[in-house]
């Protein structure tokens, strides 16, 4: 199995509901790690191009840059927790990957030492 990991960062605010109470709006420098995997390399010896994967991740997180996540889809209808952000990114990246490449893990760090990870079920 081969794996690639790329990272991206964005600044965004959010206010999540915890224990039925909404926190005050506050910001983070969100760090995102996306790991993809596959069993086979292409004719050039690549699982997929790092730059192409970076561009997909940038495109997925672009709406969050300098935004209030509570006002950006899908988090305008969903609690914008780090866990939900990780799953959203994983789902969107997975839809853009070449055949034979799958998202293995998306990690989202909203503050040093506070990391949420999502690992999609694989068939």
C-alpha positions in Angstrom: 0.0 0.0 0.0 1.3 3.5 -0.9 0.3 6.6 1.0 0.7 10.3 0.3 0.0 13.1 2.8 -0.4 16.8 2.0 -1.1 19.7 4.4 -3.0 22.9 4.2 -3.8 25.7 6.6 -6.6 28.2 6.8 -7.8 30.8 9.3 -11.5 30.7 10.3 -13.8 31.4 13.1 -16.6 29.2 14.5 -19.0 28.8 17.4 -19.9 25.3 18.3 -22.6 24.0 20.5 -21.3 21.9 23.4 -23.7 20.5 26.1 -26.6 22.4 24.5 -24.7 25.8 24.9 -23.3 27.7 22.0 -19.8 28.9 22.6 -18.8 32.5 21.7 -17.4 32.9 18.2 -13.7 32.4 18.2 -11.0 31.9 15.6 -8.3 29.3 14.9 -5.5 28.7 12.5 -6.8 25.3 11.3 -4.2 22.8 10.1 -5.4 20.1 7.8 -3.6 16.9 6.9 -5.0 14.7 4.1 -3.6 11.2 3.6 -4.6 9.2 0.5 -3.6 5.6 -0.3 -3.7 3.0 -3.0 -2.2 -0.3 -4.0 -0.8 0.6 -7.4 1.3 3.3 -9.0 0.7 4.8 -12.4 3.1 4.4 -15.4 5.2 7.3 -14.0 5.6 5.6 -10.6 3.1 7.9 -8.8 0.2 7.1 -6.6 -1.0 10.5 -7.7 0.7 13.9 -8.2 1.4 15.7 -4.9 0.6 19.1 -6.6 -2.8 17.8 -8.0 -3.7 16.6 -4.5 -2.6 19.9 -2.9 -4.8 21.7 -5.4 -7.8 19.6 -4.6 -7.4 20.2 -0.9 -6.9 23.9 -1.4 -10.1 24.0 -3.5 -12.0 22.2 -0.8 -10.9 24.5 2.0 -11.0 27.7 0.0 -14.6 28.7 1.1 -13.4 28.5 4.8 -10.4 30.9 4.4 -11.0 33.9 6.7 -14.6 33.0 7.1 -17.1 32.3 9.9 -17.7 28.6 9.4 -21.2 28.9 10.9 -22.1 31.0 7.8 -20.5 28.6 5.2 -22.2 25.5 3.8 -22.5 22.9 5.1 -21.7 24.3 8.5 -24.6 26.8 8.2 -26.7 23.8 8.9 -24.3 21.6 11.0 -22.3 22.1 14.2 -18.9 23.2 12.8 -16.8 20.9 15.0 -13.3 19.8 14.0 -14.8 16.3 13.5 -17.4 17.5 11.1 -14.8 19.7 9.3 -12.5 16.6 8.9 -15.3 14.5 7.5 -16.5 17.2 5.1 -12.9 17.6 3.7 -12.5 13.8 3.4 -15.8 13.5 1.5 -15.0 16.3 -0.9 -11.4 15.2 -1.6 -12.5 11.6 -2.1 -14.8 12.7 -4.9 -12.0 14.3 -6.8 -9.4 11.5 -6.6 -8.3 9.3 -9.5 -9.5 5.7 -9.7 -7.7 3.4 -7.3 -6.8 6.2 -4.8 -8.8 6.7 -1.6 -8.8 9.0 1.4 -7.2 7.2 4.3 -7.4 9.9 6.9 -8.1 13.6 7.3 -6.8 15.3 10.5 -7.8 18.7 11.6 -5.9 20.7 14.2 -7.8 23.6 15.6 -5.3 24.4 18.3 -1.9 23.0 19.3 -2.5 19.6 20.8 -6.2 19.5 19.7 -6.5 17.2 16.7 -9.6 15.5 15.3 -9.2 12.8 12.7 -11.7 11.1 10.3 -10.9 7.8 8.6 -13.5 6.8 6.0 -14.7 3.2 6.0 -13.1 1.4 3.2 -14.8 -1.4 1.3 
